[in-house]
Amino acid sequence: MKRVPVRALRDLQRNILAGLITAGPLFVTWLVFSFVLSALAKAGLPALRLLEDLFPLNWLSEPWLQSTMAVLLTLGVLYVLGRVTSLVVGRQAFGLFEALLERLPFVAKVYSSVRQLLDTMMTKKESSHRVVLVDFPIVGQKSIGFLTRTLIDSTSGQELAAVLLPNAINPTSAFLQVLPLDLVTETDLTMEQAMSMLLTGGAVAPASLRFTRTDRTQLT
């Protein structure tokens, strides 16, 4: 008789775990889209309030409708901005704007860093050698990292690598390590495969992984 409650408990645990595995990716996806939509809505609300003052519209009194219109307004502004900057005149005007930003001490540092990061993420020339392995936190235990650039040691002339090490489950938090290029192991993972491994804690991963370092390859 005691086996029945134990069996029921195990069945309950197994089904709950299966439900978590099924709902987990959907929940994380919902969180990401919720954050993005919330940011877009907050960005567009001031302009929407201004339009509402100029052209009073009673049908915009509903909060959900205001948020929807704010998101659409923000997307429209981003689209127009992208179209303008893709033109010659727009690129020149944006270049002048960036030149003005570079004259502001603190703003220039933040803007240039974010701009370089976005350019790196959006570049079309993306290859698998950007995903690497480094010994972290101790030798023999390797962590997945993204090679962002290579540098030269001004003292010894040794080649160095700047590697970003995202945390699993929460890749928005990461470590930045600068280490000799000889200590970086090239992998055959794509950026998508690496991000899937990080977001799922390794549950979603390819069947094989280049873990052992062979001959040195050029990572620049």
N, C-alpha and C positions, 0 to 999 in steps of 0.2 A: 504493500500500500504506500510505502514511503517513496517508491520510485515514481509514482504519478506526479506529485508536486515538483520533484526534482526535474523530471522530464518537461513538465509544463514551464518551469522557470528557465530551463535551457532554451526551450522553443521561444519563449518570450524574449530572451536576450538575443538570440540569433535573428529574430525578426526585427527587433529594434535596431540592431547593428546594420542589417540590410537596408532598413529605412533611412538610417543616417548616411550610408554610403550613396544611396539613391538621391536623397534630398540635399546632401552636402554641396555638390557642384552647383545645383540650382540656387541654393541659398547664397553662396559666394558670388555667383553671377548677378543675382538680384542686388546684393550689397554694392557691387561695383557700379551697376547701372543706376542704382538709387543715388549714389554719391555724385555721379556725373550729372544726372538730371537735376539734382538739387543745386549743384554749383551753377549749371546753366540757368536755372530759374532765378537764383539770387542775382546773377549778373544782369538778367534782362528785366527784373522787376522795376528798378528806378526809371528806365526808359518807358516801360508800360504805364507807370504812374503818371509820368509826364504827358503821355498821349491821352491818358484818361482825364487829366485836368484840362487839356486843350479841347478834347472832343468827348464830352461826357457820354458814356455808354452804360446803360443800366445792366445790360446783359453780361458785363464783365465783373459783376459783384461777387460771383462765385469764386472761392479760393482755388478750387481745382482748375477752373477755367483760366484764372489769372496765371497760375503756374504753367499751364500748357502754352498759353500765348507768350509768356516770358521766355520759355524754352525755344519756341519757334522764332521769336524775335532775335534771340541771341544767335541761333544757328543762321538766320538770315544775315545778320551783321557779319558773322565770321565768313560766310560765303562771299559777301560783297567785298570784304577786306582781302580775301584770298584772290578774287578776280582782279581787284585793283593792283595788288602787289605783283601779279603775274604780268602786268603790262610794263612797258619800258618806263613810262612816266611814273607809274606806281612804284617800281623798283627804285628809281632815282629819289622819289620823295621819301620812301622808307629808309633808303640809305642815309639821307640827311637826318632823319629822325634818330636812327641808330648812332650817328655821329654826335648828336646832341646828348644822347644817353651816356656815351662814353666819357663825356666831360663831367658827369656826376660821379664823385668818388665811390660811394657805397653802392649806388644803383648800378653802375657800370659793372662791378664785380658780379653781382647777383644776376644781372641780365645776361652777361656774356657766358656765365657758367650754365644757366638754364638753356640758352640758345645752343651752345655746343652739345649739351646732352640731348636735346630734341633733334638736332641735326644728325647725331650719331644713331639715335633710335630710328629715325625715318629714312636713313640713307638706303638706297637700293642696292648698293654694293655690300651685301651681307654674306658672310661665309661661315662655315662651321667652325673654323679655327678661332672664332671670337669666343666660343665656349671652351673654357679650360678648367683644369683641376689644379689645386694648390694644396700643400700640406697645411691643414688647419682643422682643429686647434692645436694638434700635435703632429709630429712627423709620423707618417704611416696612415694617418686618417685624412683623406682628401675631401675638400669641399668644392662644390661647383661654383665657378666664378665667370665673370665676363671681362675679357681683356678689352680695356677701353683705349689704351694707347701704350706706346713704348717710349722710353726715355734713355738718356745717357748720363751715367754718373760723371759729374764734372771733375771729380778727383781722380778716379781710376780709368775712366772711359768705358766701364762695364755697361752692358745693355741691361736696362731695367724694364719692368712691366708694371703698369698700373692695373690692378685687378679688383673689380667690384664683386664682393661676396654677399649676395642677398641671403636673408634668413629664410628658412623653409616655412611654408604656410603663410608667412607675412613678408613677401619680397620687398615691400616698401621700406623696410628697415634693413640696413646692410653695413658691412665693413668695407673700407677701402684700404687695400694693401699695396705697397710698393716693394717689390722683391726682385731679385735677379731673374733675368729671363730664363736662365738655365734651370730654375726650379719650377717653371711652369710646364705643365703637361697638356699637350694639345689633345682634344677629344674629337670624336666624329659626330657629336651631338649638334643638332640645329638649335636655333634660339627657341623655337616653339617646343621642342622636346625638353630642353632645359627648364623652361618655365613650367611645363606640365609636371615635371619631377618636383620642382620646388613647391608648387601650389598644392600638390597632393601628398607631400612628404615622401616621395619615392614610390607611391603606389602605382602611378602611371609612368612607365619607363620603358625604353626599348629593351629587347631581349639581350643585347650585348652592348658593351661600353669599352672604349679604349681607355684602360686604366693605367697600364704600365707604359712608362716613357721609353721610347725607342731612340732613334737618332734624332738629333736636334733639327727642328724645322723652323723656317723663318715665320714668325708670327706677326710681323709688322704688316 
